[in-house]
């Protein structure tokens, strides 16, 4: 199995199909994810998601464009 070391699973584009996104990535061989926060709000969401989802980890940060 593989680890997705940089994803943004808290973005609005994934909100309606997050379970599907995760399921399809598991089918493709991914077993763990590191979802990346780009600002304070997204970092908080990343932490919350990682606490709920098995195999999910979060990073906290501020992207330089913000």
N, C-alpha and C positions, 0 to 999 in steps of 0.2 A: 504494500500500500504506500501511497505517497502523501506528502504534506503540502498543502497550498500555503506557501509562506507569506503571501501578500494578496489579500482580497479585501473588498469593501462590502461586506454582506449587510451592513446597516444602511446602505444607500436606499433611497426610495424606490429605485427600479426593481429591487428584490422583495419589497414588502409583501406583495400579493402572492409571491411564489417561492418564498424562502425554503420551505420544505421540499419543493420540487427541485430547486437549485441544489440543495444538499444531497438529495436522493440521486440526482443525475451525476453529481461529482463522485459519489460513492460508487456508482456503477462504472465510472471511468477510472476507479482505482484510488481515489482520494479518501483518506481515513481521518485526517485532521486538518484544521484550518487555523490560520492566524489572520484575524480580521483587524484591519488597521484603522485607528481613529485619526481624522485629519484636522479636527478642531475640538473644542471642549464638548460640544453636544454629541458629535459622532464618537468621540472617545468614551463618553459615558454609555452610549448605546452599545458600543463594542464590548465593554465590560459586562453590561447586563446580558447580552447575548451569550457571551462566553460562560457566564455563570449558569445559564439554562441548558446549553447544548453540549452534549458529550463530545469530546475531541476538539472543542473550540477554545481558542486562546485569543487574547486581545492585546494590542499595543495601544499606547496612549501617546498622542503627539499633536503638534500644531504644524500643518503644512506651511511652508514659507510663503505661499500665495495668499494665505489668510492672515 
